[in-house]
Amino acid sequence: MWLPANGMEEGFNPPESAQLLASHILRRHNPEGRSQDKRTEWMPPGLKVSESGEIGYWVGCNASFSQSLRNLPVNTIRILNKAGIEPVYLGSQEWCCGSGAYAAGCLD
């Protein structure tokens, strides 16, 4: 299931850790397999986001779940708010883009 179209012919198989990451993305929509409700924990009170509009902000898994990167989305939205923009943010409906699994060889 995790093999590229020609992977079996070439003997290619991603490492188990990459297969686990891909499995988490498919089942829980993030590479850590965490609850999607945790995706919004980076947001401090006072940030203004919208449920609809023309400008969206994609936070991504790393900034959503990594304590060391949380200043990136916070400051991005602060800057947008100062410019009078309340970006659409999907919150727990934001799903992983899958780039980590793809880079590790889980092409399907």
N, CA and C of each residue as an Amber inpcrd file, in Angstrom:
protein
   324
   0.8120000  -1.1950000   0.0000000   0.0000000   0.0000000   0.0000000
   0.8580000   1.2620000   0.0000000   2.0220000   1.2340000   0.6280000
   2.8510000   2.4350000   0.7360000   3.8820000   2.5200000  -0.3760000
   3.8340000   1.6110000  -1.3140000   4.8500000   1.5780000  -2.3530000
   4.4590000   2.4490000  -3.5350000   5.4360000   3.1080000  -4.1460000
   5.1270000   3.8130000  -5.3920000   4.7610000   2.7920000  -6.4540000
   4.2020000   3.2570000  -7.5500000   3.7100000   2.3630000  -8.6040000
   4.7540000   1.3400000  -9.0160000   6.0140000   1.7350000  -9.1420000
   7.0590000   0.8090000  -9.5660000   7.9240000   0.3380000  -8.4010000
   7.5310000   0.6060000  -7.1830000   8.3580000   0.2980000  -6.0170000
   8.6230000  -1.1650000  -5.8040000   7.6150000  -2.0020000  -6.0060000
   7.8120000  -3.4260000  -5.7870000   8.8300000  -3.9860000  -6.7690000
   8.7900000  -3.4920000  -7.9890000   9.7380000  -3.9610000  -9.0000000
  11.1690000  -3.5750000  -8.6300000  11.3120000  -2.4340000  -7.9660000
  12.6370000  -1.9460000  -7.5990000  13.0480000  -2.3750000  -6.1940000
  12.1810000  -3.0720000  -5.4690000  12.4840000  -3.4990000  -4.1190000
  12.4160000  -2.3690000  -3.1020000  11.7070000  -1.3150000  -3.4160000
  11.6230000  -0.1330000  -2.5490000  10.5370000  -0.3120000  -1.4960000
  10.8530000   0.0350000  -0.2730000   9.8650000   0.0380000   0.7930000
  10.2720000   1.1150000   1.8030000   9.4340000   2.1140000   2.0610000
   9.7910000   3.1510000   3.0280000  10.0200000   2.5510000   4.4120000
  10.8320000   3.2080000   5.2450000  11.0640000   2.7220000   6.6060000
   9.7530000   2.6460000   7.3900000   9.7200000   1.7830000   8.3970000
   8.5090000   1.6180000   9.2050000   8.0620000   2.9390000   9.8300000
   9.0130000   3.7660000  10.2420000   8.6450000   5.0490000  10.8590000
   7.8910000   5.9320000   9.8680000   8.2960000   5.8890000   8.5950000
   7.5960000   6.6690000   7.5740000   6.2210000   6.0790000   7.2960000
   6.1170000   4.7700000   7.3350000   4.8210000   4.1270000   7.1360000
   3.8740000   4.4750000   8.2860000   4.4070000   4.5440000   9.5130000
   3.5840000   4.9350000  10.6610000   3.1190000   6.3870000  10.5140000
   4.0230000   7.2560000  10.1230000   3.6880000   8.6620000   9.8910000
   2.5630000   8.7630000   8.8570000   2.6970000   8.0580000   7.7570000
   1.6750000   8.0930000   6.7110000   0.3520000   7.5270000   7.2160000
   0.4260000   6.5010000   8.0160000  -0.7920000   5.9140000   8.5900000
  -1.5080000   6.9160000   9.4880000  -0.7490000   7.6330000  10.3090000
  -1.3400000   8.6750000  11.1690000  -2.0160000   9.7520000  10.3210000
  -1.3620000  10.1500000   9.2540000  -1.9260000  11.1950000   8.3880000
  -3.2490000  10.7230000   7.7900000  -3.2790000   9.5010000   7.3270000
  -4.4980000   8.9770000   6.7180000  -5.6330000   8.8200000   7.7350000
  -5.2970000   8.3750000   8.9420000  -6.3470000   8.1130000   9.9270000
  -6.7000000   9.3180000  10.7940000  -5.6800000  10.0910000  11.2170000
  -5.9120000  11.1810000  12.1790000  -5.6670000  12.5580000  11.5810000
  -5.2260000  12.6170000  10.3260000  -5.0180000  13.8590000   9.5760000
  -3.8650000  14.7110000  10.0890000  -2.9370000  14.0780000  10.8190000
  -1.7060000  14.7520000  11.2120000  -0.6420000  13.6890000  11.4510000
   0.6380000  14.0230000  11.2850000   1.7070000  13.0220000  11.3450000
   1.9510000  12.4180000  12.7220000   1.4840000  13.0600000  13.7640000
   1.7050000  12.5350000  15.1080000   0.5650000  11.6420000  15.5770000
  -0.5250000  11.6130000  14.8220000  -1.6710000  10.8120000  15.2300000
  -2.4240000  11.4060000  16.4110000  -2.2260000  12.6850000  16.6400000
  -2.8870000  13.3620000  17.7630000  -4.3200000  13.7250000  17.4000000
  -5.0950000  14.0370000  18.3970000  -6.4580000  14.4850000  18.1650000
  -6.4190000  15.8120000  17.4250000  -7.2680000  15.9580000  16.4290000
  -7.3240000  17.2030000  15.6710000  -7.7600000  18.3760000  16.5600000
  -8.4200000  18.0860000  17.6570000  -8.8170000  19.1540000  18.5870000
  -7.5970000  19.8590000  19.1700000  -6.4580000  19.1870000  19.2020000
  -5.2150000  19.7720000  19.7280000  -4.5760000  20.7440000  18.7430000
  -5.0310000  20.7360000  17.4850000  -4.4330000  21.5540000  16.4360000
  -4.5510000  23.0480000  16.7190000  -5.5050000  23.4720000  17.4920000
  -5.7180000  24.9020000  17.7530000  -5.0990000  25.3750000  19.0680000
  -4.4020000  24.5210000  19.7750000  -3.8450000  24.9030000  21.0790000
  -2.7800000  25.9810000  21.0010000  -2.2310000  26.2390000  19.8400000
  -1.2160000  27.2670000  19.6800000  -1.8100000  28.6710000  19.7810000
  -3.1180000  28.8120000  19.6020000  -3.7550000  30.1320000  19.5090000
  -3.9870000  30.7630000  20.8820000  -3.3360000  31.8780000  21.1560000
  -3.6350000  32.5970000  22.3940000  -4.9160000  33.4150000  22.2050000
  -5.5370000  33.8200000  23.2850000  -6.7190000  34.6810000  23.1690000
  -6.3490000  35.9930000  22.4800000  -7.2970000  36.5580000  21.7790000
  -7.0920000  37.8640000  21.1750000  -6.7980000  37.8530000  19.6890000
  -6.4100000  36.6980000  19.1490000  -6.1990000  36.6290000  17.7110000
  -7.5540000  36.5980000  17.0110000  -7.6430000  37.3070000  15.8990000
  -8.9120000  37.3690000  15.1770000  -8.8090000  36.5660000  13.8820000
  -9.6100000  35.5140000  13.8080000  -9.7120000  34.6970000  12.6080000
 -11.1790000  34.5950000  12.2380000 -11.4210000  34.1840000  11.0120000
 -12.7810000  34.1210000  10.5020000 -13.0950000  32.7240000   9.9940000
 -14.3790000  32.4130000   9.9020000 -14.8010000  31.1290000   9.3440000
 -15.0610000  31.2210000   7.8450000 -15.1280000  32.4350000   7.3190000
 -15.3180000  32.6070000   5.8800000 -14.6260000  33.8860000   5.4470000
 -14.2940000  33.9530000   4.1770000 -13.6330000  35.1320000   3.6490000
 -12.7790000  34.7890000   2.4440000 -12.0120000  35.7620000   2.0020000
 -11.1910000  35.5910000   0.7970000  -9.7420000  35.2380000   1.0970000
  -9.2870000  35.5040000   2.3050000  -7.8910000  35.2400000   2.6610000
  -7.8540000  34.1600000   3.7300000  -7.1040000  33.1060000   3.4450000
  -6.9610000  32.0160000   4.3950000  -5.5330000  31.9220000   4.8970000
  -5.3730000  31.3070000   6.0490000  -4.0400000  31.0700000   6.5920000
  -3.9300000  29.5880000   6.9190000  -2.9740000  28.9230000   6.2800000
  -2.7000000  27.5140000   6.5020000  -1.5550000  27.4280000   7.4940000
  -1.8280000  26.9580000   8.6950000  -0.8100000  26.8960000   9.7430000
   0.1390000  25.7230000   9.5050000  -0.4030000  24.5640000   9.1720000
   0.4180000  23.3800000   8.9490000   0.6740000  22.6130000  10.2320000
   1.0930000  21.3800000  10.0900000   1.2840000  20.4950000  11.2440000
   2.4170000  20.9350000  12.1670000   3.5500000  21.3140000  11.5880000
   4.6900000  21.6750000  12.4380000   4.3610000  22.8410000  13.3520000
   3.8220000  23.9030000  12.8040000   3.5050000  25.0750000  13.6200000
   2.3190000  24.8150000  14.5430000   1.4110000  23.9430000  14.1460000
   0.2600000  23.6380000  14.9920000   0.6450000  22.8380000  16.2280000
   1.5590000  21.8900000  16.0650000   1.8570000  20.9610000  17.1510000
   3.2040000  21.1590000  17.8250000   4.1160000  21.9050000  17.2400000
   5.4430000  22.0730000  17.8140000   5.5060000  23.3270000  18.6840000
   5.7970000  23.1310000  19.9370000   5.8930000  24.2410000  20.8920000
   6.9120000  25.2830000  20.4360000   8.0170000  24.8250000  19.8430000
   9.0780000  25.7580000  19.4540000   8.7240000  26.5970000  18.2310000
   7.6920000  26.2130000  17.4880000   7.3120000  26.9610000  16.2840000
   6.0230000  27.7610000  16.4460000   5.4310000  27.7270000  17.6090000
   4.1270000  28.3680000  17.7870000   4.1560000  29.8820000  17.6020000
   5.3080000  30.4960000  17.7520000   5.3710000  31.9420000  17.5400000
   5.1440000  32.3120000  16.0780000   5.4030000  31.3880000  15.1530000
   5.2260000  31.6730000  13.7280000   3.7600000  31.9530000  13.3800000
   2.8090000  31.0530000  13.6630000   1.4200000  31.3760000  13.3320000
   0.8540000  32.5220000  14.1860000   1.2670000  32.6020000  15.4400000
   0.7710000  33.6840000  16.2980000   1.1610000  35.0360000  15.7170000
   2.4330000  35.1910000  15.3930000   2.8900000  36.4740000  14.8610000
   2.3640000  36.7540000  13.4600000   2.1830000  35.7060000  12.6590000
   1.6080000  35.8960000  11.3280000   0.1920000  36.4550000  11.4350000
  -0.6080000  35.8750000  12.3000000  -1.9850000  36.3640000  12.4430000
  -2.0020000  37.7450000  13.0990000  -1.0930000  38.0020000  14.0100000
  -1.0140000  39.3530000  14.5890000  -0.7290000  40.3940000  13.5060000
   0.1920000  40.0790000  12.6120000   0.5150000  41.0050000  11.5190000
  -0.6960000  41.1930000  10.6120000  -1.3480000  40.0880000  10.2570000
  -2.5470000  40.1930000   9.4190000  -3.6340000  41.0090000  10.1110000
  -3.8250000  40.7890000  11.4080000  -4.8240000  41.5520000  12.1500000
  -4.4970000  43.0340000  12.1720000  -3.2170000  43.3720000  12.3370000
  -2.8110000  44.7910000  12.3190000  -3.1080000  45.4300000  10.9710000
  -3.0920000  44.6080000   9.9070000  -3.3990000  45.1000000   8.5640000
  -4.9080000  45.0910000   8.2970000  -5.6840000  44.7580000   9.3170000
  -7.1330000  44.7390000   9.1760000  -7.6800000  43.4580000   8.5550000
  -6.8770000  42.4140000   8.5660000  -7.2800000  41.1440000   7.9540000
  -7.5460000  40.1130000   9.0400000  -8.7010000  39.4850000   8.9600000
  -9.0400000  38.3500000   9.8120000  -9.0730000  37.1270000   8.9050000
  -7.9610000  36.3850000   8.8320000  -7.8850000  35.2830000   7.8650000
  -8.7930000  34.1170000   8.2490000  -9.2080000  33.3960000   7.2400000
  -9.9390000  32.1620000   7.4780000  -8.9370000  31.1400000   8.0080000
  -9.2870000  30.4920000   9.0850000  -8.4520000  29.4470000   9.6600000
  -9.3450000  28.2330000   9.8910000  -8.9240000  27.0910000   9.3840000
  -9.7510000  25.8910000   9.4440000  -9.7220000  25.1810000  10.7930000
  -8.7570000  25.5070000  11.6430000  -8.6880000  24.8890000  12.9650000
  -8.5850000  23.3800000  12.8820000  -9.4570000  22.6860000  13.5970000
  -9.3990000  21.2210000  13.6320000  -9.7740000  20.5890000  12.2980000
 -10.2870000  21.3820000  11.3580000 -10.6110000  20.8770000  10.0260000
  -9.4210000  20.9600000   9.0660000  -8.3100000  21.5490000   9.5200000
  -7.1000000  21.6080000   8.7010000  -6.4270000  20.2440000   8.7410000
  -6.1480000  19.6830000   7.5820000  -5.5120000  18.3770000   7.4900000
  -4.0760000  18.5190000   7.0170000  -3.2810000  17.5410000   7.3740000
  -1.8790000  17.4980000   6.9540000  -1.7810000  17.4540000   5.4330000
  -0.7970000  18.1510000   4.8980000  -0.5800000  18.1510000   3.4440000
   0.1150000  16.8740000   2.9910000   0.7280000  16.1370000   3.9050000
   1.3700000  14.8740000   3.5680000   2.7940000  14.9810000   3.0620000
   3.3770000  16.1700000   3.1010000   4.7190000  16.3320000   2.5180000
   5.7790000  15.4780000   3.2120000   5.6670000  15.3230000   4.5240000
   6.6550000  14.4870000   5.2420000   6.5860000  13.0280000   4.8260000
   5.3820000  12.5060000   4.6700000   5.2160000  11.1130000   4.2370000
   5.7070000  10.9550000   2.7990000   5.3890000  11.9190000   1.9690000
   5.8150000  11.8710000   0.5590000   7.3440000  11.8880000   0.4620000
   7.9640000  12.7920000   1.2250000   9.4220000  12.9020000   1.2020000
  10.0940000  11.6370000   1.7070000   9.4060000  10.9060000   2.6070000
   9.9720000   9.6740000   3.1520000   9.7310000   8.4730000   2.2560000
   9.0130000   8.7030000   1.1440000   8.8130000   7.6210000   0.1860000
   7.4430000   6.9930000   0.1880000   6.5310000   7.4920000   1.0020000
   5.1550000   6.9710000   1.0140000   4.3570000   7.7370000  -0.0440000
   4.5430000   7.3560000  -1.2810000   4.0090000   8.1150000  -2.4030000
   2.5260000   7.9130000  -2.6440000   1.9720000   6.8080000  -2.2260000
   0.5420000   6.5890000  -2.4240000  -0.2630000   7.4410000  -1.4610000
